[in-house]
Amino acid sequence: MTTVLIVDDQQLQRYAFHLLLDSVPETEVVGEAAHGTEAVRMAAELRPDVVLMDVRMPGMDGIEATRRITAAGDRSRVLVLTTFDLDEYVHAALRAGASGFLLKDARPDELLAGIRAVAVGDAVIAPALTRRLLHEFSQAVPPAAGDPGADPRLGSLTEREREILVAIGKGWNNSEIAARFVVSESTVKTHVGRVLAKIGARDRVQAVIFAYDHGLARPHPD
């Protein structure tokens, strides 16, 4: 059972999400919050598996709420919902520790799959916004060579783990990485876990950010 806290300043939107999540047996809505301050308080009290977070809300917005929830170190993971014109907010939310983002017009099955994925530690990035997100990173990060000496976390990686990190930065999933390196998916999963632990990343989204910050990944040209 995946427990979910819904955060949105629109009551009708919260109601719609609640109905959807109540329609499947594997999710349970444990609370609703109308703004960031309430979300932070309820997340600390209820410790939900996933916080479904709106970005723009009165008072404390979703970005600051995400930062405070993830900084608390609890198990709760944040899945941000956004619209096409909020790329800069999504970028900031991911920096704040969100485990992914989806568009508010995502299909019900996409939202449910996203919640399940985030709950088990995977990353969720809306395909329609992925390229624009990577463009944001490419503009913000200098084209560094990723010198291991520049960051002790990079230096702690083995050669294979470094290759895995580069693959994560490219957006490859476990099956794609397994095919590329001719290993089993379970082996890839083990490598990914070690990479995340060594660089201090909560999930694959944070690993992508790390790869871009250290010049290990760049967006591919069209």
C-alpha positions in Angstrom: 0.0 0.0 0.0 1.4 3.4 -1.0 0.3 6.3 1.2 -0.1 9.7 -0.5 -0.5 13.3 0.7 -2.2 15.5 -1.8 -1.0 19.2 -1.9 -2.9 21.7 -4.1 -4.5 25.0 -3.4 -7.4 24.1 -5.7 -10.1 22.1 -3.8 -11.5 20.7 -7.0 -8.1 19.5 -8.1 -7.5 17.8 -4.7 -10.9 16.2 -5.0 -10.2 14.8 -8.5 -6.8 13.4 -7.3 -8.5 11.9 -4.3 -11.1 10.2 -6.4 -8.5 8.7 -8.7 -6.3 7.4 -5.9 -9.3 6.0 -4.1 -10.2 4.0 -7.2 -7.2 1.7 -7.0 -6.5 -0.6 -4.0 -2.7 0.0 -3.9 -2.9 3.6 -2.9 -4.3 5.4 0.2 -4.8 9.1 0.6 -3.7 10.0 4.1 -4.3 13.7 3.9 -4.8 16.9 1.9 -3.0 20.2 2.2 -3.9 23.5 0.6 -0.5 25.2 0.9 3.1 24.6 1.5 3.2 25.3 5.2 0.4 22.8 5.8 2.1 20.3 3.6 5.3 20.4 5.6 3.5 20.0 8.8 1.3 17.1 7.6 4.3 15.3 5.9 6.1 15.3 9.2 3.0 14.0 11.1 1.8 11.5 8.6 5.1 10.4 6.9 3.4 9.5 3.6 5.3 7.5 1.0 4.6 10.1 -1.7 3.7 13.8 -1.5 1.8 14.9 -4.7 3.0 18.5 -4.8 1.6 21.5 -6.7 4.1 24.2 -7.4 2.3 27.6 -7.3 0.4 28.1 -4.1 -0.3 31.1 -1.9 2.2 31.6 1.0 4.8 28.9 1.0 5.0 27.5 -2.6 5.7 23.9 -3.6 9.4 24.5 -4.1 10.1 25.6 -0.6 7.8 23.0 0.8 9.6 20.3 -1.2 13.0 21.6 0.1 11.8 21.4 3.7 10.2 18.0 3.4 13.2 16.4 1.8 15.6 18.1 4.2 13.8 16.5 7.1 15.3 13.2 6.0 12.0 11.3 6.3 11.0 8.6 3.8 8.5 10.8 2.0 9.3 11.4 -1.6 7.9 14.3 -3.6 6.3 14.1 -7.0 5.7 17.6 -8.5 2.9 18.3 -10.8 3.3 21.2 -13.2 2.1 22.8 -16.5 4.0 23.6 -19.6 4.8 27.1 -18.6 6.5 26.2 -15.3 9.8 24.7 -16.5 11.9 27.1 -14.3 9.8 26.1 -11.3 10.3 22.4 -12.0 14.1 22.9 -12.3 14.1 24.6 -8.9 11.9 21.8 -7.4 14.2 19.1 -8.6 17.1 21.0 -7.1 15.1 21.2 -3.9 14.9 17.4 -3.7 11.8 16.3 -5.7 12.0 12.8 -7.1 10.3 13.8 -10.3 7.6 15.7 -12.1 4.6 15.1 -14.3 2.3 17.4 -16.2 -1.2 18.1 -14.7 -2.8 16.9 -17.9 -1.1 13.4 -17.5 -3.4 10.5 -18.1 -4.7 8.8 -14.9 -2.6 5.7 -15.6 0.5 7.8 -16.0 -0.1 9.5 -12.7 -0.6 6.2 -10.9 2.5 4.7 -12.5 4.4 7.8 -11.5 3.3 7.5 -7.8 4.3 3.9 -7.7 7.7 4.5 -9.3 8.5 7.4 -6.9 7.4 5.3 -3.9 10.0 2.7 -4.6 12.8 5.2 -5.3 12.7 5.5 -9.0 12.6 8.8 -10.9 9.7 10.2 -12.9 10.2 12.8 -15.6 7.5 13.8 -18.0 8.8 13.0 -21.5 7.3 16.2 -22.9 9.5 18.3 -20.6 12.6 16.2 -20.3 14.5 17.9 -23.1 13.6 21.3 -21.9 14.7 20.4 -18.4 18.1 19.2 -19.7 18.4 22.4 -21.7 18.0 24.3 -18.4 20.8 22.2 -16.9 23.1 22.7 -20.0 22.7 26.5 -19.7 23.3 26.6 -16.0 26.3 24.2 -15.9 29.7 25.0 -17.4 31.1 22.4 -19.8 33.4 20.8 -17.3 35.4 17.6 -17.9 34.2 15.9 -14.8 37.6 15.6 -13.2 37.4 13.0 -10.4 39.8 15.2 -8.3 37.3 18.0 -8.3 34.8 16.1 -6.1 35.7 13.3 -3.8 32.4 11.6 -4.5 33.4 11.2 -8.2 36.8 9.9 -7.1 35.0 7.2 -4.9 33.4 5.7 -8.0 34.8 2.7 -9.8 35.2 2.8 -13.5 32.1 0.8 -14.1 30.1 2.9 -11.5 31.2 6.0 -13.4 30.0 4.5 -16.6 26.7 3.8 -14.9 26.4 7.3 -13.7 27.0 8.7 -17.2 24.3 6.3 -18.5 21.9 7.5 -15.8 22.7 11.1 -16.8 21.6 10.2 -20.4 18.3 9.1 -19.1 18.8 5.4 -19.7 16.7 2.9 -17.7 18.0 -0.3 -16.2 17.2 -2.5 -19.2 18.9 -0.1 -21.6 22.0 0.0 -19.3 22.0 -3.8 -19.0 21.9 -4.2 -22.8 24.7 -1.6 -23.3 27.1 -3.3 -20.8 25.9 -6.8 -21.4 25.1 -7.5 -17.8 21.9 -8.5 -16.0 19.4 -6.0 -14.8 19.9 -7.1 -11.2 23.6 -6.3 -11.6 22.7 -2.9 -13.0 20.4 -2.3 -10.0 23.2 -3.1 -7.7 25.5 -0.7 -9.4 22.9 2.0 -9.5 22.3 1.6 -5.7 26.1 1.9 -5.1 26.3 5.0 -7.3 23.4 6.7 -5.5 24.9 5.9 -2.1 28.4 7.2 -3.0 27.2 10.5 -4.5 24.6 11.0 -1.8 21.6 11.0 -4.2 18.1 10.1 -3.1 17.1 8.8 -6.5 17.9 8.8 -10.2 16.7 12.4 -10.7 19.2 13.6 -8.2 21.9 11.5 -9.9 21.0 13.1 -13.3 21.5 16.5 -11.7 24.8 15.4 -10.2 26.0 14.1 -13.6 25.1 17.5 -15.3 26.7 19.5 -12.5 30.0 17.6 -13.0 30.0 17.7 -16.8 29.4 14.0 -17.2 26.2 14.5 -19.3 25.0 16.9 -21.9 21.8 17.1 -23.8 22.0 15.4 -27.2 21.3 17.6 -30.3 18.1 17.0 -32.3 
